[in-house]
Amino acid sequence: MGDQHRRHLAIVDRSALRRDCLRLALSQQPRRWRVTDFEAAGDLIRALRQGAGFSVILIGAATSWQIDLVDLALLAAAAADTPILAIAECDDAERARMILRSGAKGFLPMSNGLKVLIGALERVRAGGSFVPLVLTEPDRDGAASETERSPRQVLTRRQRDVLALISEGKSNKLIADALGMSESTVKAHVKQIIRRLHVVNRTQAALLATRISHHTAPARAELLQGIL
């Protein structure tokens, strides 16, 4: 009973079919997982605030691009001591690496079977990480990809200045005034920041910068408070 009690899984996935299939499959394993499922990250965050506790959080989607990095950062902040495993089709290795950099302890491509999923759940539950081989291979030049490096490594000094002000919630006009440049130059920097960090907008860029710079639980809690 105690062992089962430690295997309480929270599933976040907009697909009711995937949630139902995972719950059924995991309930039939020798080491059964108790599953509570949620349609959206916000629903799980509310449950956590009300005192719910889980040994692992699984966030699922059809493709890696459908996993919202903001949701991931919010979940990591709300449940600082609970590992997160992302599961989706690995349609873009760079995006999958970004998911790992944004708070997930593991990424499981949909091409894997149930046994691999169970192994990944057990691994992250025990404090480890799960990264498929395809995401650990270096790029063609033998160097780590940009998504495996921090903003300090992939952005210019001026771009880091712009990103810091974006993280403070400042508009392009205020950034231009603060840094002594035109708004069009700021917009060009923002475009490059989004491209180099492999995110979709300035909000995700700011969240990623904060996430990488602050690894402690208090910092995660502060991030959640600032966003909400």
C-alpha positions, 0 to 999 in steps of 0.5 A: 500500500505504501509503495502504491501511495508513492506512485501517484501520477498527475497527467495533463493532456488536452486529449481525453482519449490519451488520458483514458488510455494511459490511466487504464494501461498504468492501472494494469501494471504489477506496480500500479500507478494511481492516476489523476488526470487534468485537461489543462495545466491551470487545473493541476496548479489549482489542485496543487494549491489546495494541497494535492501531492503527486510523485510525478507529473506527466504533461502530454501532447500530440507533438512537441510543439503542442507542449506549451513552455509557459505551462511547463514553467508554471508547473515547475514553479508550482510543484518544485519538488515534483519531477515532470515528464513530457511525452509527445511525438518528437517532431523537432529535436530542438523543440524537445531540448527546449522542453527539457531546458524549460523544466521537464526532467524527461522527454519521451517520444511517442514512438516508444512503448508502454514498458519504456514509459514505465521505466521513464516514470520510475527513473524520474520518480527516483530523482533521475532524468530521462533523455532519449539518445536522439536528443543527446547526440551533438550537431553536425559540427560536434558542438552542443546545440543552441538550445542546450546552452544558456542565453548568455552563450547564444545571445549577444551582450546587447540582446541579453540587455534587451532580454533582461528588460523584457523579463521586467515586462517593459515595452519596446519603447521603454527598452529603447529609451533605457538602452538608447536605441530606436524601437526598430532596433529593439524589434530586430533584437527581439526577433533574433532573441526569439529565433536563437532561443527557439521560442515562439514569443517574448513571454516564453523567452523571458520565462526561459531566461528566468528558468535557466538563471534560477534553479532553486525552489524559492526562485520558482515560486517567485516566478509563479507569483510574478506571472499570476 
